[in-house]
């Protein structure tokens, strides 16, 4: 069911954000979905968890002893490659259908909100781990952890929409800017 939900969400169809519709498409009943996940909130939280598990396997950069700029480039390139995946398209469609206000999201979809919050913590930990042995200011790492996903979604959007911009140059510029920012804060 989760893979069917991910494929349906990845189509970009706003109607795909219907657990009942997904159940019908895979030949299941709403009762089967409720039995497995409890409700829409449980299904969406499970979808987010499944994609997070796969993403965690892909985001293992920074384990080497490479220089700071190479680590930043690895993060940027991994996200650039991953943001057009089926999982990413599914999550973008799901997020577009969810309330933007955190309090409303937490009230209406508490398990989904908890899973999204977990993503943020996991991403910060991934970034912290990537630079832990380089003496980089943790505050700056936290700042770039907030910046990178949005910046990469913008670059990915340009790729999908078509652009006159040189996206290779854009990624190099982002990499160089982040590396310089982090380099300024090194203590060793």
MDTraj code that builds the backbone (N, CA, C; nanometers):
import mdtraj as md
import numpy as np

residues = "UNK UNK UNK UNK UNK UNK UNK UNK UNK UNK UNK UNK UNK UNK UNK UNK UNK UNK UNK UNK UNK UNK UNK UNK UNK UNK UNK UNK UNK UNK UNK UNK UNK UNK UNK UNK UNK UNK UNK UNK UNK UNK UNK UNK UNK UNK UNK UNK UNK UNK UNK UNK UNK UNK UNK UNK UNK UNK UNK UNK UNK UNK UNK UNK UNK UNK UNK UNK UNK UNK UNK UNK UNK UNK UNK UNK UNK UNK UNK UNK UNK UNK UNK UNK UNK UNK UNK UNK UNK UNK UNK UNK UNK UNK UNK UNK UNK UNK UNK UNK UNK UNK UNK UNK UNK UNK UNK UNK UNK UNK UNK UNK UNK UNK UNK UNK UNK UNK UNK UNK UNK UNK UNK UNK UNK UNK UNK UNK UNK UNK UNK UNK UNK UNK UNK UNK UNK UNK UNK UNK UNK UNK UNK UNK UNK UNK UNK UNK UNK UNK UNK UNK UNK UNK UNK UNK UNK UNK UNK UNK UNK UNK UNK UNK UNK UNK UNK UNK UNK UNK UNK UNK UNK UNK UNK UNK UNK UNK UNK UNK UNK UNK UNK UNK UNK UNK UNK UNK".split()
xyz = np.array([
    [0.0812, -0.1195, 0.0000],
    [0.0000, 0.0000, 0.0000],
    [0.0862, 0.1268, 0.0000],
    [0.1952, 0.1228, 0.0759],
    [0.2791, 0.2426, 0.0831],
    [0.3409, 0.2763, -0.0515],
    [0.3874, 0.1749, -0.1217],
    [0.4482, 0.2012, -0.2528],
    [0.3433, 0.2537, -0.3510],
    [0.2218, 0.2011, -0.3432],
    [0.1132, 0.2514, -0.4288],
    [0.0815, 0.3962, -0.3942],
    [0.0816, 0.4284, -0.2665],
    [0.0558, 0.5663, -0.2240],
    [0.1655, 0.6588, -0.2746],
    [0.2893, 0.6156, -0.2653],
    [0.4021, 0.6970, -0.3132],
    [0.3908, 0.7192, -0.4632],
    [0.3616, 0.6136, -0.5375],
    [0.3472, 0.6283, -0.6843],
    [0.2320, 0.7222, -0.7186],
    [0.1202, 0.7094, -0.6481],
    [0.0046, 0.7959, -0.6747],
    [0.0380, 0.9416, -0.6429],
    [0.1001, 0.9640, -0.5289],
    [0.1360, 1.1005, -0.4906],
    [0.2367, 1.1611, -0.5884],
    [0.3262, 1.0785, -0.6401],
    [0.4312, 1.1272, -0.7310],
    [0.3760, 1.1771, -0.8640],
    [0.2530, 1.1424, -0.8965],
    [0.1952, 1.1895, -1.0223],
    [0.1748, 1.3404, -1.0214],
    [0.1675, 1.3988, -0.9028],
    [0.1435, 1.5419, -0.8920],
    [-0.0040, 1.5774, -0.8937],
    [-0.0899, 1.4803, -0.9162],
    [-0.2336, 1.5026, -0.9181],
    [-0.2801, 1.5392, -0.7772],
    [-0.3404, 1.6574, -0.7598],
    [-0.3875, 1.6952, -0.6265],
    [-0.4861, 1.5940, -0.5677],
    [-0.5610, 1.5257, -0.6535],
    [-0.6552, 1.4244, -0.6062],
    [-0.5874, 1.2994, -0.5537],
    [-0.4568, 1.2860, -0.5807],
    [-0.3835, 1.1686, -0.5334],
    [-0.3678, 1.1701, -0.3818],
    [-0.3903, 1.2854, -0.3204],
    [-0.3782, 1.2955, -0.1757],
    [-0.5116, 1.2547, -0.1128],
    [-0.5578, 1.1388, -0.1517],
    [-0.6799, 1.0807, -0.0981],
    [-0.6529, 0.9334, -0.0701],
    [-0.6517, 0.8990, 0.0576],
    [-0.6257, 0.7603, 0.0945],
    [-0.7316, 0.6683, 0.0356],
    [-0.8554, 0.7159, 0.0286],
    [-0.9642, 0.6369, -0.0282],
    [-0.9380, 0.6090, -0.1768],
    [-0.8943, 0.7106, -0.2494],
    [-0.8633, 0.6944, -0.3914],
    [-0.7466, 0.5975, -0.4109],
    [-0.6450, 0.6107, -0.3288],
    [-0.5300, 0.5202, -0.3380],
    [-0.5745, 0.3769, -0.3106],
    [-0.6585, 0.3584, -0.2092],
    [-0.7090, 0.2238, -0.1777],
    [-0.7825, 0.1653, -0.2984],
    [-0.8683, 0.2463, -0.3613],
    [-0.9412, 0.1965, -0.4792],
    [-0.8468, 0.1587, -0.5920],
    [-0.7430, 0.2410, -0.6134],
    [-0.6494, 0.2151, -0.7231],
    [-0.5708, 0.0862, -0.7048],
    [-0.5488, 0.0450, -0.5813],
    [-0.4751, -0.0798, -0.5606],
    [-0.5677, -0.1974, -0.5315],
    [-0.6971, -0.1726, -0.5428],
    [-0.7930, -0.2805, -0.5233],
    [-0.8207, -0.3130, -0.3779],
    [-0.7943, -0.2196, -0.2901],
    [-0.8210, -0.2392, -0.1478],
    [-0.9406, -0.1531, -0.1085],
    [-0.9870, -0.1729, 0.0120],
    [-1.0979, -0.0929, 0.0634],
    [-1.0437, 0.0098, 0.1626],
    [-1.1266, 0.1111, 0.1907],
    [-1.0891, 0.2075, 0.2922],
    [-1.0704, 0.1361, 0.4262],
    [-1.1486, 0.0333, 0.4502],
    [-1.1351, -0.0454, 0.5728],
    [-0.9971, -0.1081, 0.5850],
    [-0.9431, -0.1567, 0.4740],
    [-0.8084, -0.2157, 0.4764],
    [-0.7034, -0.1102, 0.5106],
    [-0.7209, 0.0097, 0.4558],
    [-0.6289, 0.1189, 0.4861],
    [-0.6399, 0.1545, 0.6348],
    [-0.7649, 0.1655, 0.6843],
    [-0.7849, 0.1987, 0.8254],
    [-0.7258, 0.0907, 0.9159],
    [-0.7417, -0.0354, 0.8772],
    [-0.6870, -0.1442, 0.9575],
    [-0.5339, -0.1333, 0.9639],
    [-0.4733, -0.1033, 0.8503],
    [-0.3270, -0.0973, 0.8424],
    [-0.2690, 0.0291, 0.9054],
    [-0.3338, 0.1445, 0.8834],
    [-0.2733, 0.2720, 0.9206],
    [-0.3574, 0.3567, 1.0160],
    [-0.4821, 0.3209, 1.0382],
    [-0.5696, 0.3946, 1.1285],
    [-0.6539, 0.4997, 1.0584],
    [-0.5897, 0.5859, 0.9807],
    [-0.6598, 0.6926, 0.9107],
    [-0.5631, 0.7572, 0.8115],
    [-0.6068, 0.8674, 0.7490],
    [-0.5190, 0.9395, 0.6545],
    [-0.3884, 0.9793, 0.7216],
    [-0.3989, 1.0313, 0.8413],
    [-0.2806, 1.0752, 0.9139],
    [-0.1808, 0.9611, 0.9299],
    [-0.2292, 0.8451, 0.9651],
    [-0.1412, 0.7293, 0.9798],
    [-0.0784, 0.6871, 0.8478],
    [-0.1565, 0.6929, 0.7402],
    [-0.1034, 0.6579, 0.6080],
    [0.0044, 0.7569, 0.5665],
    [-0.0232, 0.8877, 0.5822],
    [0.0758, 0.9874, 0.5390],
    [0.2017, 0.9796, 0.6242],
    [0.1860, 0.9548, 0.7535],
    [0.3039, 0.9399, 0.8396],
    [0.3857, 0.8176, 0.7963],
    [0.3182, 0.7093, 0.7598],
    [0.3886, 0.5892, 0.7146],
    [0.4590, 0.6130, 0.5807],
    [0.3957, 0.6882, 0.4915],
    [0.4591, 0.7229, 0.3635],
    [0.5855, 0.8048, 0.3902],
    [0.5744, 0.9053, 0.4763],
    [0.6905, 0.9881, 0.5088],
    [0.8016, 0.9051, 0.5719],
    [0.7639, 0.8135, 0.6597],
    [0.8638, 0.7291, 0.7258],
    [0.9339, 0.6390, 0.6236],
    [0.8582, 0.5807, 0.5330],
    [0.9171, 0.4925, 0.4307],
    [1.0167, 0.5690, 0.3447],
    [0.9777, 0.6875, 0.3001],
    [1.0689, 0.7653, 0.2150],
    [1.1885, 0.8152, 0.2959],
    [1.1692, 0.8439, 0.4243],
    [1.2806, 0.8877, 0.5093],
    [1.3837, 0.7766, 0.5254],
    [1.3370, 0.6529, 0.5386],
    [1.4302, 0.5400, 0.5488],
    [1.5175, 0.5302, 0.4244],
    [1.4555, 0.5447, 0.3083],
    [1.5330, 0.5373, 0.1832],
    [1.6284, 0.6555, 0.1714],
    [1.5815, 0.7729, 0.2095],
    [1.6637, 0.8931, 0.1998],
    [1.7831, 0.8829, 0.2944],
    [1.7634, 0.8265, 0.4117],
    [1.8734, 0.8124, 0.5079],
    [1.9861, 0.7277, 0.4498],
    [1.9502, 0.6253, 0.3735],
    [2.0540, 0.5427, 0.3103],
    [2.1310, 0.6220, 0.2057],
    [2.0638, 0.7146, 0.1375],
    [2.1283, 0.7938, 0.0323],
    [2.2128, 0.9072, 0.0901],
    [2.1801, 0.9533, 0.2085],
    [2.2482, 1.0680, 0.2669],
    [2.3577, 1.0253, 0.3642],
    [2.4541, 0.9532, 0.3149],
    [2.5637, 0.9074, 0.4005],
    [2.6929, 0.9810, 0.3687],
    [2.6844, 1.0963, 0.3048],
    [2.8037, 1.1732, 0.2729],
    [2.8657, 1.2272, 0.4007],
    [2.9877, 1.2695, 0.3914],
    [3.0555, 1.3277, 0.5066],
    [3.1263, 1.2266, 0.5940],
    [3.1161, 1.0984, 0.5615],
    [3.1827, 0.9976, 0.6427],
    [3.3311, 0.9888, 0.6117],
    [3.3732, 1.0477, 0.5015],
    [3.5134, 1.0391, 0.4633],
    [3.5917, 1.1521, 0.5279],
    [3.7192, 1.1505, 0.5058],
    [3.8055, 1.2552, 0.5597],
    [3.8303, 1.3623, 0.4535],
    [3.7379, 1.3812, 0.3623],
    [3.7543, 1.4778, 0.2549],
    [3.7516, 1.6209, 0.3054],
    [3.8019, 1.7115, 0.2223],
    [3.7997, 1.8527, 0.2593],
    [3.6572, 1.9078, 0.2665],
    [3.6440, 2.0192, 0.3346],
    [3.5141, 2.0811, 0.3592],
    [3.4369, 2.1036, 0.2293],
    [3.4999, 2.1646, 0.1288],
    [3.4300, 2.1948, 0.0035],
    [3.3765, 2.0680, -0.0623],
    [3.4528, 1.9596, -0.0586],
    [3.4068, 1.8331, -0.1178],
    [3.2848, 1.7784, -0.0440],
    [3.2822, 1.7960, 0.0849],
    [3.1671, 1.7489, 0.1624],
    [3.0425, 1.8305, 0.1291],
    [3.0595, 1.9615, 0.1184],
    [2.9465, 2.0468, 0.0800],
    [2.8980, 2.0063, -0.0593],
    [2.9911, 1.9885, -0.1524],
    [2.9540, 1.9494, -0.2890],
    [2.8793, 1.8163, -0.2889],
    [2.9215, 1.7221, -0.2057],
    [2.8534, 1.5921, -0.1991],
    [2.7088, 1.6088, -0.1527],
    [2.6870, 1.6955, -0.0555],
    [2.5514, 1.7217, -0.0071],
    [2.4672, 1.7825, -0.1188],
    [2.5206, 1.8852, -0.1834],
    [2.4477, 1.9543, -0.2902],
    [2.4158, 1.8588, -0.4043],
    [2.5110, 1.7815, -0.4483],
    [2.4893, 1.6914, -0.5616],
    [2.3950, 1.5769, -0.5266],
    [2.4026, 1.5280, -0.4034],
    [2.3104, 1.4214, -0.3612],
    [2.1664, 1.4724, -0.3626],
    [2.1461, 1.5926, -0.3111],
    [2.0112, 1.6484, -0.3118],
    [1.9652, 1.6797, -0.4538],
    [2.0542, 1.7308, -0.5366],
    [2.0186, 1.7624, -0.6746],
    [1.9710, 1.6367, -0.7475],
    [2.0407, 1.5270, -0.7261],
    [2.0007, 1.4009, -0.7893],
    [1.8716, 1.3469, -0.7285],
    [1.8567, 1.3605, -0.5974],
    [1.7429, 1.2995, -0.5298],
    [1.6124, 1.3746, -0.5384],
    [1.6173, 1.5045, -0.5625],
    [1.4942, 1.5828, -0.5578],
    [1.4016, 1.5623, -0.6774],
    [1.4425, 1.4853, -0.7747],
    [1.3512, 1.4517, -0.8836],
    [1.3066, 1.3059, -0.8757],
    [1.3407, 1.2389, -0.7672],
    [1.3007, 1.0991, -0.7502],
    [1.1497, 1.0889, -0.7272],
    [1.0979, 0.9707, -0.7428],
    [0.9558, 0.9448, -0.7177],
    [0.9214, 0.9831, -0.5737],
    [1.0074, 0.9445, -0.4795],
    [0.9812, 0.9770, -0.3389],
    [0.9696, 1.1276, -0.3186],
    [1.0619, 1.2025, -0.3755],
    [1.0592, 1.3485, -0.3572],
    [0.9363, 1.4114, -0.4199],
    [0.9003, 1.3655, -0.5386],
    [0.7799, 1.4203, -0.6030],
    [0.6563, 1.3880, -0.5192],
    [0.6515, 1.2682, -0.4633],
    [0.5379, 1.2287, -0.3790],
    [0.5292, 1.3183, -0.2553],
    [0.6420, 1.3421, -0.1920],
    [0.6431, 1.4225, -0.0706],
    [0.6051, 1.5670, -0.1016],
    [0.6534, 1.6207, -0.2121],
    [0.6169, 1.7586, -0.2486],
    [0.4659, 1.7699, -0.2694],
    [0.4044, 1.6720, -0.3365],
    [0.2599, 1.6747, -0.3584],
    [0.1847, 1.6617, -0.2258],
    [0.2307, 1.5736, -0.1399],
    [0.1666, 1.5586, -0.0087],
    [0.1798, 1.6873, 0.0717],
    [0.2991, 1.7435, 0.0768],
    [0.3195, 1.8672, 0.1523],
    [0.2331, 1.9807, 0.0987],
    [0.2134, 1.9853, -0.0321],
    [0.1301, 2.0910, -0.0910],
    [-0.0146, 2.0800, -0.0438],
    [-0.0581, 1.9600, -0.0103],
    [-0.1963, 1.9390, 0.0324],
    [-0.2156, 1.9568, 0.1827],
    [-0.1086, 1.9574, 0.2572],
    [-0.1175, 1.9691, 0.4025],
    [-0.1244, 2.1159, 0.4446],
    [-0.1806, 2.1419, 0.5631],
    [-0.1832, 2.2803, 0.6131],
    [-0.0428, 2.3366, 0.6271],
    [-0.0255, 2.4645, 0.5936],
    [0.1051, 2.5308, 0.6032],
    [0.1376, 2.5695, 0.7477],
    [0.0338, 2.6061, 0.8220],
    [0.0504, 2.6472, 0.9600],
    [0.0836, 2.5247, 1.0460],
    [0.1952, 2.5319, 1.1197],
    [0.2386, 2.4174, 1.1998],
    [0.1363, 2.3761, 1.3038],
    [0.0739, 2.4739, 1.3692],
    [-0.0246, 2.4394, 1.4719],
    [-0.1440, 2.3661, 1.4116],
    [-0.1912, 2.4135, 1.2974],
    [-0.3031, 2.3469, 1.2302],
    [-0.2627, 2.2070, 1.1840],
    [-0.1429, 2.1951, 1.1290],
    [-0.0931, 2.0640, 1.0858],
    [-0.0865, 1.9683, 1.2037],
    [-0.0314, 2.0138, 1.3148],
    [-0.0186, 1.9288, 1.4334],
    [-0.1548, 1.8896, 1.4901],
    [-0.2537, 1.9788, 1.4783],
    [-0.3870, 1.9479, 1.5289],
    [-0.4582, 1.8475, 1.4383],
    [-0.4518, 1.8690, 1.3062],
    [-0.5251, 1.7842, 1.2126],
    [-0.4529, 1.6541, 1.1788],
    [-0.3211, 1.6587, 1.1745],
    [-0.2405, 1.5426, 1.1331],
    [-0.1213, 1.5275, 1.2279],
    [-0.1464, 1.4901, 1.3520],
    [-0.0370, 1.4877, 1.4504],
    [0.0760, 1.3896, 1.4162],
    [0.0437, 1.2729, 1.3623],
    [0.1498, 1.1765, 1.3298],
    [0.2294, 1.2220, 1.2078],
    [0.1616, 1.2804, 1.1105],
    [0.2300, 1.3335, 0.9929],
    [0.3215, 1.4482, 1.0347],
    [0.2714, 1.5380, 1.1190],
    [0.3520, 1.6498, 1.1679],
    [0.4733, 1.5997, 1.2453],
    [0.4548, 1.4974, 1.3274],
    [0.5668, 1.4418, 1.4039],
    [0.6721, 1.3829, 1.3110],
    [0.6283, 1.3174, 1.2056],
    [0.7232, 1.2587, 1.1097],
    [0.7997, 1.3684, 1.0365],
    [0.7309, 1.4748, 0.9957],
    [0.7989, 1.5871, 0.9293],
    [0.8985, 1.6533, 1.0247],
    [0.8622, 1.6671, 1.1499],
    [0.9527, 1.7243, 1.2495],
    [1.0753, 1.6357, 1.2674],
    [1.0541, 1.5067, 1.2667],
    [1.1639, 1.4107, 1.2777],
    [1.2597, 1.4267, 1.1598],
    [1.2039, 1.4529, 1.0406],
    [1.2882, 1.4756, 0.9222],
    [1.3833, 1.5908, 0.9473],
    [1.3312, 1.6997, 1.0011],
    [1.4145, 1.8175, 1.0256],
    [1.5285, 1.7867, 1.1209],
    [1.4979, 1.7157, 1.2279],
    [1.6017, 1.6783, 1.3235],
    [1.7040, 1.5850, 1.2590],
    [1.6561, 1.4904, 1.1800],
    [1.7465, 1.3961, 1.1128],
    [1.8376, 1.4657, 1.0135],
    [1.7835, 1.5644, 0.9399],
    [1.8627, 1.6386, 0.8435],
    [1.9718, 1.7192, 0.9153],
    [1.9349, 1.7845, 1.0259],
    [2.0334, 1.8606, 1.1025],
    [2.1441, 1.7677, 1.1522],
    [2.1072, 1.6516, 1.2038],
    [2.2074, 1.5556, 1.2513],
    [2.2978, 1.5090, 1.1374],
    [2.2399, 1.4880, 1.0194],
    [2.3200, 1.4484, 0.9032],
    [2.4230, 1.5559, 0.8705],
    [2.3792, 1.6810, 0.8694],
    [2.4718, 1.7912, 0.8399],
    [2.5771, 1.8044, 0.9486],
    [2.5361, 1.7927, 1.0741],
    [2.6328, 1.8017, 1.1836],
    [2.7373, 1.6914, 1.1718],
    [2.6930, 1.5716, 1.1397],
    [2.7854, 1.4591, 1.1250],
    [2.8819, 1.4822, 1.0084],
    [2.8325, 1.5409, 0.8996],
    [2.9153, 1.5622, 0.7808],
    [3.0340, 1.6531, 0.8089],
    [3.0190, 1.7454, 0.9067],
    [3.1249, 1.8431, 0.9324],
    [3.1842, 1.8322, 1.0728],
    [3.1468, 1.7297, 1.1468],
    [3.1827, 1.7193, 1.2883],
    [3.3329, 1.7243, 1.3144],
    [3.4118, 1.6645, 1.2296],
    [3.5558, 1.6560, 1.2546],
    [3.6349, 1.7715, 1.1934],
    [3.5656, 1.8733, 1.1430],
    [3.6344, 1.9828, 1.0750],
    [3.6440, 2.1109, 1.1574],
    [3.5944, 2.1105, 1.2801],
    [3.6033, 2.2288, 1.3645],
    [3.5170, 2.3443, 1.3165],
    [3.4059, 2.3134, 1.2505],
    [3.3150, 2.4158, 1.1984],
    [3.2156, 2.4538, 1.3074],
    [3.1819, 2.5820, 1.3140],
    [3.0860, 2.6318, 1.4125],
    [2.9512, 2.5604, 1.3957],
    [2.9020, 2.4912, 1.4995],
    [2.7738, 2.4205, 1.4906],
    [2.6563, 2.5122, 1.4569],
    [2.6626, 2.6373, 1.5006],
    [2.5564, 2.7322, 1.4674],
    [2.5483, 2.7566, 1.3174],
    [2.6635, 2.7678, 1.2541],
    [2.6650, 2.7858, 1.1089],
    [2.6184, 2.6599, 1.0366],
    [2.6535, 2.5447, 1.0891],
    [2.6048, 2.4194, 1.0290],
    [2.4523, 2.4155, 1.0378],
    [2.3971, 2.4563, 1.1507],
    [2.2506, 2.4603, 1.1660],
    [2.1889, 2.5572, 1.0656],
    [2.2537, 2.6710, 1.0421],
    [2.2026, 2.7669, 0.9443],
    [2.2016, 2.7087, 0.8034],
    [2.3108, 2.6447, 0.7650],
    [2.3135, 2.5896, 0.6287],
    [2.2198, 2.4694, 0.6155],
    [2.1966, 2.3989, 0.7260],
    [2.1004, 2.2884, 0.7224],
    [1.9603, 2.3410, 0.6928],
    [1.9300, 2.4625, 0.7385],
    [1.8011, 2.5249, 0.7086],
    [1.7971, 2.5773, 0.5654],
    [1.9096, 2.6269, 0.5167],
    [1.9172, 2.6882, 0.3838],
    [1.9145, 2.5872, 0.2694],
    [1.9916, 2.4825, 0.2806],
    [2.0160, 2.3931, 0.1668],
    [1.8892, 2.3318, 0.1068],
    [1.7963, 2.2756, 0.1854],
    [1.6793, 2.2135, 0.1213],
    [1.5993, 2.3095, 0.0332],
    [1.5742, 2.4301, 0.0815],
    [1.4984, 2.5275, 0.0022],
    [1.5749, 2.5715, -0.1215],
    [1.7038, 2.5955, -0.1044],
    [1.7860, 2.6357, -0.2193],
    [1.7886, 2.5260, -0.3248],
    [1.7994, 2.4029, -0.2805],
    [1.8045, 2.2922, -0.3765],
    [1.6687, 2.2680, -0.4424],
    [1.5589, 2.2902, -0.3684],
    [1.4274, 2.2791, -0.4314],
    [1.4128, 2.3852, -0.5397],
    [1.4669, 2.5053, -0.5157],
    [1.4630, 2.6104, -0.6173],
    [1.5423, 2.5728, -0.7416],
    [1.6607, 2.5211, -0.7230],
    [1.7432, 2.4798, -0.8371],
    [1.6767, 2.3637, -0.9108],
    [1.6197, 2.2709, -0.8355],
    [1.5505, 2.1574, -0.8975],
    [1.4281, 2.2048, -0.9747],
    [1.3572, 2.3018, -0.9205],
    [1.2418, 2.3579, -0.9904],
    [1.2850, 2.4202, -1.1228],
    [1.3958, 2.4906, -1.1228],
    [1.4479, 2.5476, -1.2471],
    [1.4780, 2.4374, -1.3489],
    [1.5333, 2.3270, -1.3021],
    [1.5632, 2.2143, -1.3921],
    [1.4345, 2.1583, -1.4515],
    [1.3315, 2.1450, -1.3699],
    [1.2066, 2.0861, -1.4168],
    [1.1286, 2.1797, -1.5074],
    [1.1350, 2.3088, -1.4803],
    [1.0592, 2.4057, -1.5593],
    [1.1316, 2.4464, -1.6867],
    [1.2603, 2.4238, -1.6914],
    [1.3412, 2.4711, -1.8028],
    [1.3905, 2.6104, -1.7689],
    [1.5133, 2.6379, -1.8021],
    [1.5726, 2.7641, -1.7608],
    [1.6831, 2.8038, -1.8555],
    [1.7143, 2.9313, -1.8570],
    [1.8313, 2.9804, -1.9290],
    [1.9530, 2.9833, -1.8374],
    [1.9319, 2.9551, -1.7109],
    [2.0413, 2.9544, -1.6137],
    [2.1270, 2.8298, -1.6313],
    [2.2525, 2.8432, -1.6009],
    [2.3462, 2.7304, -1.6008],
    [2.3382, 2.6670, -1.4616],
    [2.2680, 2.5550, -1.4505],
    [2.2444, 2.4944, -1.3196],
    [2.3699, 2.4296, -1.2625],
    [2.4633, 2.3899, -1.3478],
    [2.5923, 2.3410, -1.2974],
    [2.6641, 2.4554, -1.2256],
    [2.6629, 2.5724, -1.2882],
    [2.7255, 2.6910, -1.2286],
    [2.6512, 2.7309, -1.1007],
    [2.5203, 2.7198, -1.1003],
    [2.4415, 2.7532, -0.9812],
    [2.4794, 2.6631, -0.8640],
    [2.4926, 2.5335, -0.8899],
    [2.5301, 2.4413, -0.7824],
    [2.6732, 2.4680, -0.7345],
    [2.7638, 2.4968, -0.8277],
    [2.9011, 2.5309, -0.7877],
    [2.9020, 2.6581, -0.7029],
    [2.8237, 2.7579, -0.7440],
    [2.8167, 2.8825, -0.6675],
    [2.7620, 2.8602, -0.5276],
    [2.6571, 2.7809, -0.5170],
    [2.6007, 2.7508, -0.3857],
    [2.7027, 2.6744, -0.3006],
    [2.7674, 2.5766, -0.3611],
    [2.8702, 2.4994, -0.2907],
    [2.9815, 2.5906, -0.2415],
    [3.0326, 2.6764, -0.3294],
    [3.1421, 2.7664, -0.2913],
    [3.1000, 2.8633, -0.1817],
    [2.9784, 2.9160, -0.1907],
    [2.9310, 3.0106, -0.0900],
    [2.9182, 2.9428, 0.0467],
    [2.8602, 2.8248, 0.0492],
    [2.8435, 2.7531, 0.1761],
    [2.9795, 2.7127, 0.2325],
    [3.0673, 2.6622, 0.1458],
    [3.2004, 2.6217, 0.1926],
    [3.2754, 2.7410, 0.2508],
    [3.2695, 2.8564, 0.1839],
    [3.3385, 2.9757, 0.2348],
    [3.2791, 3.0194, 0.3685],
    [3.1474, 3.0149, 0.3796],
    [3.0801, 3.0536, 0.5029],
    [3.1221, 2.9623, 0.6185],
    [3.1268, 2.8325, 0.5931],
    [3.1664, 2.7387, 0.6963],
    [3.3151, 2.7508, 0.7267],
    [3.3955, 2.7699, 0.6241],
    [3.5402, 2.7813, 0.6413],
    [3.5762, 2.8977, 0.7352],
    [3.5039, 3.0082, 0.7243],
    [3.5307, 3.1255, 0.8089],
    [3.5123, 3.0957, 0.9567],
    [3.4373, 2.9913, 0.9868],
    [3.4065, 2.9626, 1.1269],
    [3.4919, 2.8511, 1.1869],
    [3.5839, 2.7989, 1.1075],
    [3.6657, 2.6875, 1.1563],
    [3.7561, 2.7320, 1.2708],
    [3.7687, 2.6434, 1.3694],
    [3.8508, 2.6750, 1.4864],
    [3.9877, 2.6110, 1.4795],
    [4.0098, 2.5218, 1.3843],
    [4.1419, 2.4565, 1.3772],
    [4.2097, 2.4847, 1.2471],
])
top = md.Topology()
chain = top.add_chain()
for i, resn in enumerate(residues, 1):
    res = top.add_residue(resn, chain, resSeq=i)
    for name in ("N", "CA", "C"):
        top.add_atom(name, md.element.get_by_symbol(name[0]), res)
traj = md.Trajectory(xyz[None], top)
